[in-house]
Amino acid sequence: MWKVATLWYSLRKELALAWAMLRHPDTPRSAKLAVLAAGLYVLSPVDFVSDLVPVLGWIDDGVVAALLLALAARLMPGELHAALKARVSQRHPGAAR
């Protein structure tokens, strides 16, 4: 059960970081577009693997979203990404596990 809690805290931290990336004025547009694409892919009914397939559909959404969020992090300046990550870690101390 603790693995589910750890996964939940990590997900909250990543969502908070994505939200901070979208809101910060110095974030490049390409990074913001990657974050928006990740959100749209998760919410979109059009997937590589349909969500009707019980587990594979969710794994597909998670993998594509994680790749797009990693791309957004790479498109950001390093110091800005580190500052946003530190700010999110201060707000969500339980997520820093």
TORPA-4810 file (N, C-alpha, C, O; in nm, 3 decimals):
<nodes>
NODE_1_0.081_-0.120_0.000_0.000_0.000_0.000_0.085_0.126_0.000_0.045_0.228_-0.055_M
NODE_2_0.205_0.120_0.062_0.291_0.238_0.066_0.341_0.275_-0.072_0.373_0.391_-0.096_W
NODE_3_0.348_0.178_-0.165_0.391_0.210_-0.302_0.288_0.295_-0.373_0.323_0.385_-0.450_K
NODE_4_0.161_0.269_-0.347_0.055_0.350_-0.406_0.061_0.492_-0.351_0.043_0.588_-0.426_V
NODE_5_0.087_0.506_-0.222_0.098_0.639_-0.162_0.218_0.714_-0.219_0.209_0.833_-0.247_A
NODE_6_0.330_0.645_-0.236_0.449_0.707_-0.294_0.422_0.751_-0.437_0.463_0.860_-0.478_T
NODE_7_0.355_0.667_-0.512_0.320_0.702_-0.649_0.227_0.822_-0.652_0.243_0.910_-0.736_L
NODE_8_0.131_0.827_-0.561_0.037_0.938_-0.555_0.111_1.069_-0.522_0.084_1.171_-0.585_W
NODE_9_0.203_1.068_-0.426_0.277_1.189_-0.391_0.367_1.234_-0.506_0.381_1.353_-0.531_Y
NODE_10_0.427_1.139_-0.576_0.510_1.174_-0.692_0.426_1.235_-0.802_0.469_1.332_-0.866_S
NODE_11_0.309_1.181_-0.825_0.220_1.235_-0.927_0.176_1.377_-0.891_0.173_1.465_-0.977_L
NODE_12_0.143_1.399_-0.765_0.107_1.535_-0.721_0.220_1.633_-0.743_0.198_1.747_-0.786_R
NODE_13_0.341_1.589_-0.713_0.458_1.676_-0.730_0.479_1.709_-0.877_0.506_1.824_-0.912_K
NODE_14_0.467_1.611_-0.965_0.486_1.634_-1.108_0.376_1.723_-1.165_0.403_1.808_-1.250_E
NODE_15_0.253_1.705_-1.119_0.145_1.792_-1.164_0.165_1.935_-1.117_0.138_2.030_-1.191_L
NODE_16_0.212_1.952_-0.996_0.240_2.086_-0.944_0.354_2.151_-1.023_0.350_2.271_-1.050_A
NODE_17_0.455_2.073_-1.058_0.566_2.125_-1.138_0.518_2.164_-1.277_0.559_2.268_-1.328_L
NODE_18_0.433_2.083_-1.338_0.379_2.117_-1.470_0.296_2.245_-1.462_0.304_2.329_-1.551_A
NODE_19_0.217_2.260_-1.357_0.136_2.380_-1.340_0.226_2.503_-1.321_0.199_2.610_-1.375_W
NODE_20_0.334_2.487_-1.243_0.427_2.598_-1.222_0.496_2.635_-1.354_0.521_2.753_-1.380_A
NODE_21_0.527_2.536_-1.436_0.589_2.563_-1.566_0.495_2.643_-1.656_0.538_2.734_-1.726_M
NODE_22_0.368_2.609_-1.652_0.270_2.681_-1.734_0.250_2.825_-1.687_0.230_2.915_-1.768_L
NODE_23_0.257_2.847_-1.558_0.227_2.979_-1.503_0.346_3.074_-1.503_0.327_3.196_-1.501_R
NODE_24_0.468_3.021_-1.507_0.585_3.109_-1.499_0.605_3.182_-1.630_0.604_3.120_-1.736_H
NODE_25_0.624_3.315_-1.626_0.636_3.390_-1.751_0.765_3.364_-1.829_0.770_3.390_-1.949_P
NODE_26_0.869_3.314_-1.764_0.996_3.291_-1.834_1.007_3.152_-1.897_1.107_3.121_-1.961_D
NODE_27_0.906_3.070_-1.879_0.907_2.937_-1.940_0.891_2.952_-2.092_0.800_3.021_-2.137_T
NODE_28_0.978_2.889_-2.170_0.967_2.900_-2.316_0.834_2.842_-2.366_0.777_2.751_-2.305_P
NODE_29_0.787_2.897_-2.477_0.660_2.850_-2.533_0.664_2.702_-2.570_0.565_2.631_-2.556_R
NODE_30_0.778_2.657_-2.617_0.788_2.516_-2.656_0.767_2.425_-2.535_0.704_2.320_-2.548_S
NODE_31_0.819_2.463_-2.420_0.798_2.383_-2.298_0.652_2.387_-2.256_0.596_2.286_-2.214_A
NODE_32_0.589_2.504_-2.267_0.448_2.515_-2.232_0.362_2.431_-2.326_0.266_2.368_-2.283_K
NODE_33_0.398_2.430_-2.454_0.324_2.348_-2.550_0.338_2.199_-2.519_0.243_2.123_-2.534_L
NODE_34_0.458_2.157_-2.476_0.477_2.016_-2.441_0.393_1.978_-2.319_0.337_1.868_-2.315_A
NODE_35_0.383_2.066_-2.222_0.301_2.039_-2.103_0.153_2.032_-2.143_0.080_1.943_-2.098_V
NODE_36_0.110_2.126_-2.227_-0.029_2.124_-2.272_-0.059_1.999_-2.355_-0.166_1.940_-2.343_L
NODE_37_0.037_1.958_-2.438_0.018_1.837_-2.518_0.004_1.714_-2.429_-0.076_1.625_-2.457_A
NODE_38_0.082_1.710_-2.320_0.071_1.597_-2.226_-0.068_1.592_-2.164_-0.130_1.486_-2.156_A
NODE_39_-0.117_1.707_-2.121_-0.251_1.712_-2.062_-0.360_1.675_-2.162_-0.453_1.602_-2.129_G
NODE_40_-0.347_1.727_-2.282_-0.447_1.696_-2.384_-0.445_1.548_-2.423_-0.550_1.490_-2.448_L
NODE_41_-0.326_1.488_-2.427_-0.319_1.347_-2.463_-0.387_1.260_-2.357_-0.457_1.164_-2.390_Y
NODE_42_-0.366_1.295_-2.232_-0.428_1.216_-2.124_-0.580_1.230_-2.128_-0.651_1.133_-2.103_V
NODE_43_-0.629_1.349_-2.159_-0.773_1.372_-2.160_-0.840_1.331_-2.291_-0.962_1.314_-2.296_L
NODE_44_-0.761_1.316_-2.397_-0.816_1.287_-2.529_-0.866_1.143_-2.539_-0.803_1.052_-2.486_S
NODE_45_-0.978_1.124_-2.607_-1.025_0.987_-2.629_-0.947_0.915_-2.739_-0.960_0.793_-2.753_P
NODE_46_-0.867_0.988_-2.816_-0.786_0.928_-2.922_-0.649_0.894_-2.865_-0.575_0.984_-2.826_V
NODE_47_-0.614_0.766_-2.860_-0.488_0.720_-2.802_-0.422_0.620_-2.896_-0.482_0.573_-2.992_D
NODE_48_-0.296_0.589_-2.865_-0.229_0.480_-2.936_-0.295_0.347_-2.899_-0.320_0.263_-2.986_F
NODE_49_-0.322_0.329_-2.771_-0.392_0.211_-2.721_-0.518_0.262_-2.653_-0.510_0.349_-2.566_V
NODE_50_-0.633_0.211_-2.690_-0.760_0.258_-2.637_-0.766_0.238_-2.486_-0.714_0.141_-2.432_S
NODE_51_-0.832_0.332_-2.418_-0.850_0.321_-2.274_-0.949_0.211_-2.237_-0.963_0.177_-2.120_D
NODE_52_-1.016_0.154_-2.336_-1.108_0.043_-2.309_-1.031_-0.085_-2.276_-1.085_-0.175_-2.212_L
NODE_53_-0.905_-0.094_-2.321_-0.819_-0.206_-2.282_-0.778_-0.177_-2.137_-0.712_-0.076_-2.112_V
NODE_54_-0.816_-0.261_-2.043_-0.810_-0.226_-1.901_-0.681_-0.163_-1.850_-0.689_-0.054_-1.793_P
NODE_55_-0.567_-0.222_-1.866_-0.446_-0.167_-1.806_-0.358_-0.099_-1.910_-0.297_0.004_-1.883_V
NODE_56_-0.350_-0.156_-2.027_-0.260_-0.103_-2.130_-0.297_0.038_-2.173_-0.209_0.117_-2.205_L
NODE_57_-0.424_0.071_-2.174_-0.466_0.205_-2.211_-0.417_0.310_-2.113_-0.380_0.420_-2.154_G
NODE_58_-0.416_0.277_-1.984_-0.369_0.370_-1.882_-0.217_0.380_-1.884_-0.161_0.488_-1.865_W
NODE_59_-0.151_0.268_-1.907_-0.005_0.271_-1.915_0.039_0.355_-2.034_0.135_0.431_-2.025_I
NODE_60_-0.032_0.340_-2.145_-0.003_0.419_-2.264_-0.013_0.568_-2.234_0.076_0.645_-2.270_D
NODE_61_-0.120_0.610_-2.167_-0.137_0.751_-2.132_-0.023_0.798_-2.041_0.031_0.907_-2.061_D
NODE_62_0.011_0.718_-1.944_0.118_0.755_-1.850_0.253_0.769_-1.917_0.328_0.862_-1.887_G
NODE_63_0.285_0.676_-2.006_0.415_0.680_-2.072_0.426_0.802_-2.163_0.526_0.873_-2.160_V
NODE_64_0.324_0.827_-2.244_0.328_0.941_-2.335_0.332_1.072_-2.256_0.407_1.163_-2.292_V
NODE_65_0.253_1.083_-2.151_0.254_1.205_-2.069_0.390_1.225_-2.002_0.440_1.337_-1.997_A
NODE_66_0.449_1.118_-1.952_0.580_1.129_-1.888_0.687_1.172_-1.989_0.773_1.255_-1.957_A
NODE_67_0.681_1.118_-2.109_0.778_1.158_-2.212_0.761_1.305_-2.251_0.860_1.376_-2.270_L
NODE_68_0.637_1.350_-2.263_0.614_1.490_-2.297_0.656_1.584_-2.183_0.708_1.693_-2.209_L
NODE_69_0.634_1.544_-2.060_0.679_1.626_-1.947_0.831_1.629_-1.936_0.889_1.730_-1.899_L
NODE_70_0.895_1.516_-1.969_1.042_1.515_-1.971_1.095_1.605_-2.082_1.195_1.674_-2.063_A
NODE_71_1.029_1.605_-2.196_1.067_1.695_-2.305_1.051_1.841_-2.262_1.138_1.923_-2.292_L
NODE_72_0.942_1.873_-2.193_0.921_2.009_-2.144_1.033_2.051_-2.049_1.080_2.164_-2.053_A
NODE_73_1.075_1.959_-1.963_1.184_1.989_-1.869_1.314_2.014_-1.943_1.392_2.101_-1.903_A
NODE_74_1.339_1.939_-2.049_1.463_1.959_-2.127_1.461_2.088_-2.206_1.566_2.144_-2.235_R
NODE_75_1.343_2.136_-2.243_1.332_2.259_-2.320_1.345_2.384_-2.234_1.360_2.495_-2.287_L
NODE_76_1.339_2.368_-2.104_1.350_2.483_-2.013_1.496_2.510_-1.979_1.577_2.417_-1.980_M
NODE_77_1.529_2.635_-1.950_1.663_2.663_-1.896_1.683_2.589_-1.764_1.590_2.579_-1.684_P
NODE_78_1.802_2.538_-1.742_1.830_2.455_-1.625_1.804_2.524_-1.493_1.746_2.464_-1.402_G
NODE_79_1.846_2.650_-1.482_1.828_2.720_-1.355_1.681_2.749_-1.327_1.639_2.746_-1.211_E
NODE_80_1.603_2.776_-1.429_1.459_2.798_-1.410_1.390_2.669_-1.367_1.306_2.669_-1.278_L
NODE_81_1.427_2.558_-1.431_1.368_2.429_-1.394_1.403_2.393_-1.250_1.318_2.345_-1.175_H
NODE_82_1.528_2.417_-1.211_1.570_2.386_-1.073_1.496_2.475_-0.973_1.458_2.428_-0.866_A
NODE_83_1.476_2.603_-1.007_1.406_2.694_-0.916_1.260_2.652_-0.900_1.207_2.653_-0.789_A
NODE_84_1.195_2.616_-1.010_1.055_2.573_-1.001_1.043_2.442_-0.924_0.950_2.424_-0.846_L
NODE_85_1.138_2.352_-0.946_1.135_2.224_-0.875_1.154_2.244_-0.725_1.089_2.178_-0.644_K
NODE_86_1.243_2.336_-0.688_1.265_2.365_-0.546_1.140_2.428_-0.485_1.104_2.396_-0.372_A
NODE_87_1.075_2.517_-0.559_0.953_2.581_-0.508_0.843_2.478_-0.487_0.771_2.483_-0.386_R
NODE_88_0.830_2.385_-0.581_0.727_2.280_-0.568_0.761_2.188_-0.451_0.670_2.146_-0.379_V
NODE_89_0.888_2.157_-0.431_0.927_2.069_-0.320_0.899_2.134_-0.185_0.867_2.065_-0.088_S
NODE_90_0.911_2.266_-0.179_0.881_2.337_-0.053_0.731_2.332_-0.024_0.690_2.321_0.091_Q
NODE_91_0.649_2.342_-0.128_0.503_2.340_-0.109_0.450_2.200_-0.081_0.349_2.185_-0.012_R
NODE_92_0.517_2.098_-0.133_0.473_1.959_-0.117_0.587_1.879_-0.052_0.651_1.798_-0.119_H
NODE_93_0.612_1.899_0.077_0.725_1.831_0.139_0.711_1.679_0.143_0.812_1.609_0.142_P
NODE_94_0.590_1.627_0.147_0.572_1.482_0.148_0.604_1.419_0.014_0.626_1.298_0.007_G
NODE_95_0.606_1.498_-0.090_0.631_1.446_-0.225_0.778_1.432_-0.254_0.814_1.383_-0.362_A
NODE_96_0.866_1.473_-0.164_1.009_1.470_-0.190_1.072_1.337_-0.156_1.194_1.331_-0.138_A
NODE_97_0.995_1.233_-0.146_1.048_1.100_-0.107_1.127_1.038_-0.216_1.177_0.927_-0.199_R
</nodes>
